Amino acid sequence: MRFLALFLLALTGCQMALNLPSIETDEGTFRPVAKGVPQRQIAFAGGLFDLNRGDLYVAYPYWHWSVPNVETGFYVCNPTLKHRLARSKGYWNEDDNIFGSWPDETGNLVEKALYAQGYNIKETRKSYFEKISHKPRAELLLSLRVTDIKMNICHVHEPLTLHSLERSGGEGVVTVTWEVYDTIREQVLDSYTTTGYGHVDEPLQNGEKAVFLSAIKDAAQNLGKSGWFKRIMTTEDPADLLPKSNYKPLSLKTKARPFHQPVREHFATVRKAVLTVHADLDSNGSGFFISNTGHALTAAKVVGDAQFVQISDTNGTKYRAKVLRKDLRHNVALLKADVQDNFALPLMIKGYPDSLETVYAIGTPFSASYRATITKGIIAANRYRARQDLALIQASIPTADGYAGGPLVDEYGNVLGIAYSDGKEETNFSLFIPISDALKALNITLENNQQRKD
């Protein structure tokens, strides 16, 4: 009898609700962005979940007349044994489809929340045809990543018959990490985390999803209240928000002397200094040695956040290289491989090349099978992007994915620049950072200590 009494007590006891996290915001004395304040234009790009399988994200308090902020009237929350025994809590991946197509619905919600605060948001879609057409690319793109969800949900039932009314309400808190992507530089500027609170007072169909979207909207409003987002939107150049390189001077020694013979006469020598940088299993970039003690240049986008990368020379010999320095504005990085007395290319660090000058790009397009591919072209123009304070060499050389970080050499094989673009967009020209600017960005000087021995 005692066991039966305890069993019945367990069945009728109340299932506890989750303690919701506190909401964090740095809104302070927030005021909407004033009209006339110069802003970048931003558009919402999409969202994704980043939750671990098995994470607890929702509770269904058993046999409650109400849960916080839910008006149940004469009805009762979660009264069935299903809610008590098998459905008292929800763990991630058990209900993958519970939020349906939320990324599609979130776009208008986030855009309207930020627009109401005075931000220059790409206009929310107001036509069916806008939805199926390509959205024009804004200068900045905004994405969200949901890293935590905590909800208390009330499924409404008749109190006597326990008949489900197929409606639900409740409250919840989400944690969202936002990323802002610069479409001009093709890189993430920064990320920021906010929390948002949502609730559905009067139970409705798909109430859990409504609670979630309400919390996302609140997280977006808290994003708009943050000084971080306001700085990104109103800074004259968003690149100013990138960490600026402030490296101490680094002097490297090289034996390289300028070439004076056409590159075709000694290309076998030139290609010894050209490298393939293995960024990951699916892609690669290019690079080249600038010192005789294993120092090499490549593109910052190629190495990403890695501290070490694998490189290989034209013979296929592989080396482990440490990422010593990188500058995101100029998309250049310095590597150091554990190799001695390697061949290095001579650098032309004075002035910019003249238009119509014959040049060659050398790199590893597509895969390592095509290492040290050389392509001929001419200098089309020397460009300057004032907003980015960035000088670029434009050459009529169609490069391909994998060329980023490779050298642009003159007709003799002396380095003029480093490949800035990755060739993913099909064009009849490519852009290169002048080698002098690349060295300056990394605060590197070269010292010629002796004659080169070819």
N, C-alpha and C positions, 0 to 999 in steps of 0.2 A: 504493500500500500504506500509506504514511504517513497519508494522508487517511482510509482505511478504519479504521486503528488508532485514530485520534483520534475517529472517529465511534462506534466500539464502546465506547471509554472513556467518551464522553459518555453513552451509553445505560446503562452499568453504574454510573456514578458515583452518589454519594448526594445526594439532594435535601435541602438544609438546612432545619431547622425554624425557626420564628419565635422571636425573642427576646420572651418575654412581659413586659409591663410589671410594674413592682413594685407591690405592694399597699400602699395608703395607708389608714391608719386612725388616729383619735385616741382609741382605746379607753382608753389610760392605765391607771388602776386601776379599771376599770369594775366595777360591781356591779349585779346585776339590781335593778329598781325594787322597793323594799320594799313589802310588803302594807300597805294602809292609807294610803299616800301618795295624796292627791287627784290625779286625772288627768282630762284630757279623754278622750272616746271617739273613736277613729279607725277608719276602714274603708278597705280597699284598693279603689280605683276602677278601676284598669286601667293599661295600659302601652303604649308605642309605640317604634318604632325611629326614630332620628334619625341615620342613616348616609348618607354621600355615595355616589352611584352610582360604582362602580369602586374603592371602598376595599378594600384587602386585609384579609381577616378570618380566613382559615384556610390552613394549609399541611398537605400530606400527604407527610411525609418519605419519599422513595423508597427501597425495598428496605432497610428497617431491621428488625432482629429485634425491636425494640421502640421505642416512644417513651416519654418519662418517665411513670412511674406506670401503665404498661399491662403487664399480665401476658399475654404471648402464648404462653408455653409453647413448643411446637414449630412454631408458625406464624410468619408473616412479615407485616410491615406494607407495604402499598402497593407490591407488587412488579411490577405490570404496566406496560407501555409507556404505557397510558392515564394512569396516575398520573405517569409521568415526563414525558410530552410535553403532554398535553391537560388533565390533571387534577392537576397538582402543587400548584396554589394555587387558592383561591376568592376571587372578587371580588364585592362586594356587588351584588345584583340579578341575578346569574347564577343564584342558587339562592334565590329569594325564599321558597319554601315549605319550606325545609329545617328551620325551627323550628316549622312547623305552627301550631296554635292556642295558641301559648305564652302569650298574655295571659290566656286563660281558666284555664290550669293554674297560672299564677303566683300567682293570688289566694290559694289555700290555702297555698302554699309561703311567701309573704311573711308572711301573717297568723300562721302557726304559728311562724315564726322570731322574730317580735317578741313574740308571746304568751309564748314560752318565756323571754324576758328580763324578763317582768313587766309588759309594757305592756297598757293597756286597749284591746285590739283587739276590734272587732266580731266576735262568735263565728263561727268558721269553719263553713261549711255542712256539716251532717252528714246531710242528707236530700235526696233527689232533688227534693222539692217546694220546698225552699228555693231550689234553683238556678233554677227557672223562675218563682219569684215575685219581686216587687220587694223588693230589700233595703232595710230601713228606713234612712233617712239618718242617719248619725252626725254629731256636731258638726264633726269634721274628716275630710277625705278625703285619702288618700295615693295618688299616682301615680308611675310611674317612666318615664324616657326613656333608652333605651340609646343611648349616644353613641359607644361603641367596643367592638369584639370582636376578640380575638386568640386563635386556637386552633391546636393541633397535634393532628392526628387520625390514628389508625391504623385502616385498613380491613384486617381480618384475612383472610389467604389461606393455602391449603396451600402449603408451600415448593417442592414439586416440580411439581405440576400447576397451581399458581397459581389454583386454584379458590377463588372468593370464598365466605366463610362467612356473608356478609350481616350481619356484626356489626362494630362499631367501638367504640373507646374513645379516650381522650386527655386532654388538659388544656387549660385556657383561662382567660383573664382578661377580664372585662367592666367597662366604666365606665358607671355609672348616675347620672343626675341625678334626684333625688327632689323632688317638689313637695308641699307641704301646703296644702290648700284649706280655708278657713273657710266652712262652709255657712251660718252666720248672717249674715256680712257679704258673702258671695258674692264672695270674692276670694282670690287666692293670698297666703299669709302669707310664704312664703320658699321657697328651694330649697337643696339640699345635694347634693354629689357624693361617691359612694363607689366603690371598686373591689372586685371579688370574684373569688376563684379557685375554679375547679371542676375536677373530674377524674372519670373513669370508669376504674377499674382493670381490671375484667374486661369485655371487649368484649361489647356487647349490641346488639340492634336499636335503631335510632334513637339510636345512641350520641352523635352530634354534638349532638342536641337535649338529651340528658341532661347532657352536659358544660356546655352553655349554662345550663340550669336550675340546675345545681349551683353555677355561678358567681353566678347571680342570688341564690340563697339566701344565699351567703356575703356578697354585697353588702348584702343586707337585714340580716344579722346585724351587719355593720359599721355600718350605719345605726343600729341599736339601741344600739350601743356608743358612739355619738357624743354629746358633750355637747349638740350642736345639737338632736337629736331629743328628748333627755331634757328640755331646757328647754321645747320646744314642748308636750310632753305634760304637764308638771307645773306650768307657769306658771299662776297663778291665772286670768289672762285672756290668751289667745294674742295678742290685739290689742296687748299690751304689747311684743310682738316686732316689730311694725311700726315702721318709721322714724318717730320722732316729729318733727313739724314744730317748728322752733325759729327762726322767721323774725324778723328785726328789724322793729320797728314801721314800718308804711307808712301814710302819711296821703294820702288821695285827696280831691280837690276835686270838688264837685258843685253844680250849680245847682238840683237838684231840691228842690221843696217839697211837703209833704204835700197830697194831693188831698182835697177836701171835698165834691165832687159825685159822684153815682153814676157808676160806671165806664161805664155804657152811654152817658153823655152825652159822654164823651171817650175812648172806646176807640180811636179812630183815632190819638190821641196816645200812648196807652199802648203800643200794638202797635209803635210805632216803636223802642222799646227792647228788644223781644223778638227773640231770635236763634235761628237753626238752627246747630248745631255739627256739621260733617261729620266724623265720627270716621273713617270709611273708606268704601269704595265701596258697601258693603252696608247700612250703618246710619248713624243720626244721633242726635243728642241735642239738647237745648235749652239756652238760656242767656239772659242779659239784661245790659244795660249798667248799671253802678252809678256811673260817673263820666262826665263830659263830655269826657274825653280818651281814650276807647277801652277803659277797663277793664271787664271783664265777668266774671260768675260763671257757672259750669257745674258739672257733676258730675265728680269725679275719675275715675270709671269710664268716662266718655265720652271723656276725652282719653287715658286709659291711660298709656303710657310716652312718648307723643309730646312733642316739644319745641315743635312748631308744629302748628296745626290751621287748617282753613279754616272761616270762619263766614260767614253771610249774613243780611241783614236781611229785613224783610217785603217789600221791593221786589225781592228777589232779588240785590241787590248783594253781591258776595263780597269778603271781606277775609282777609288772612293774619294770624293771631293767634299770639302767643307765649305759651306756658304759663309763667307766672311762679312760681306757687305752687300746691301742692295738699296736702290733708290727707285721708288714706285713711280715718281713723276716722269723720270727718264726711261723707266722700264729696263734697268740694267743691274746686273749683280756680279760680284767678284767671287770666284771660287779658288780654292787652294787644294790641289791634288798632291798626294804623296809620291812625287816623281821628281827626279833631278836631271838636269842637263837636257831637258826637252827642247824642241825647236819652237821658237816664238816668231810671230809675224811682226814686221816693222810697222809702226803707226805714224800716219801723217797728221800731226796734231796742230798744225798751223793753217788757219784759214779754211774756207769751204771750197769744194770743187766747183769748176765752171760748168755752165750748161753745155750740153752736147759732148761732154767728156766721156770717153769709153770707160765703162766700169763692169765689174763682175760681182755677182752674189754667190757665196759658197755656203752650203748647208746640207741638212739631212731632211729632205722632204718625205713625208708619209711614214717611212720606217727606216731602221738602221741599214737595210739592204741598199739604200740609195745614199749612203754617207758620202760626203765630200762632192756633192753634185755642184757643178759650176754653170751659171747662167749669165749670158752676156746682155748688156743693155747700154743706155746712155743716161747721163744726168739730165733730167727733165727740168728741174727747178730746185732752188733752195727756198724752203717755206718757213714761215714763222707764225706760230699760234700765240697771239698776244695774250689771250685769256689764260693760257697755260704757261706762258713764258717759256715756250718750247720751240727750239729750232729743229727742223727736219730736212733731210735730204730726200727729194723725190727722184726715183730712178725708174726708167721704163723697163722694169724687169718684173714679169709676173712670177711671184714666188708662191709656194704652196705651204700647207700646214706642216710645221716642223722646221721652217727656216728661221723662226724667231730666235734672236741671239747670235746668229751667224754674221760673219764679216762681209762688208761691202769693200771691195778692193779696187784700186785703179788699174790701168792697163798693164802695170808692172807687177802688181801683187801687193802693194802697200795698202794698209787698212785706212779707209776713209770714214767708215761708220759701222754701226751695229744694227741689225734688223730689228725695227721697232714693232712692225705689224707681223701677225702670224700667218697671213695668207689664207685665212679661212673664208674671206669674202673674195670672190673672183673679180680681179681687176687687172688692168694691163700695166700697173705700176706698183711700186712698193715704197715704203717709207723707212728711213734709217736715221738713227740718232748720230750726229757727228761725233767722231771718236773723241775729240777734244772735250765736248760737253759731257760725254759719258765718264771720262776720267775725272773731270771737275766735280761731277755729282757725287762720286765716290771718294773724292779728295786723294787721288792717286797721282804720283809723278813717276816718270820713268827715267832711269839713269843708265846711259850706255857705258858699260865698263870695259868692253874690249871688242875687237873685230869678230864678226860672225864667221864661223867656218862652215861653208856649205858642204 
